[in-house]
Amino acid sequence: MPLSDFRSVGHFQVPFCDIDMFQHVNNASYVVWAETSRCVYFDEVLGVPLTGARSIILAKLEITYERPLEYREHVAVASRVTRIGNKSYDLLTEYWSEDSGQRAAFCTAILVGYNYETKQTIVIPQEWRERIAAYEVVKPQL
């Protein structure tokens, strides 16, 4: 999927603290980058605080690595919703080397609507569905 299919994109240079003993980005950093991208997406698109009573909770996170990223490499981390279900949605995050133009990895996350006051799952609000559909370049599967 080309980077142009994503509206929520963060750009940065790989910091030294994300490099492991094998001289490439440690796998744990990809999780942090995905979570950061998810938080930015949630704030930009839904306009509600991630720490609010009605929010989301992570049910599953899976990362596929395709090529290593290295110290000081310029990276784009992009996220988009690919599917909206009744109580959950899927968020695709891709990690691109802007130096080589190649995708380095991708991540799929299943996020569940959640009420942190009642500790119960919730139906994804209609307002969120509409905002996501209006925001995305490639419309999510419903």
Residue, then its C-alpha position, 0 to 999 in steps of 0.5 A: m500500500p503506498l504511503s499516499d493511502f494514509r493521511s495520518v503520517g509522522h516523520f522522524q529520524v531514528p534516535f540512538c536509544d532505539i538501536d539494539m546491539f545488532q545495529h538496527v532498530n529494536n523490535a520493541s521500538y516498533v511497538v512504541w512507534a505504533e502506539t504513538s501513531r495510534c494516539v495521534y490518529f485518535d486525537e486528530v480524527l476523533g477529537v476525544p481524549l484518549t484518557g476519556a471515559r469512552s475510549i479504546i483498548l488494545a486487544k491485539l497487536e501483530i508486527t511483520y518486519e520486512r527490512p531493518l531500519e538503522y540509526r539516523e534513518h528518516v522514517a515515516v510511520a503512517s496509520r489508517v483504519t481498515r475495518i470498522g466492526n460493531k465493537s472493534y476496528d482494525l488499525l494498520t500502521e506502516y513503517w517506511s524508510e524515507d531514505s530508501g523509499q521502502r516499507a520496513a514493516f507493518c503492524t495490524a492492531i485490533l482496538v476495542g471500544y471501551n468504557y474505562e468507568t464501567k470497565q466494559t466494552i462499548v459499541i463504536p459510536q456512530e460519530w467515530r464511524e463517521r469521522i473515520a470514514a470522512y478522514e480516510v483516503v481509502k474507506p474502511q471495510l464496514 
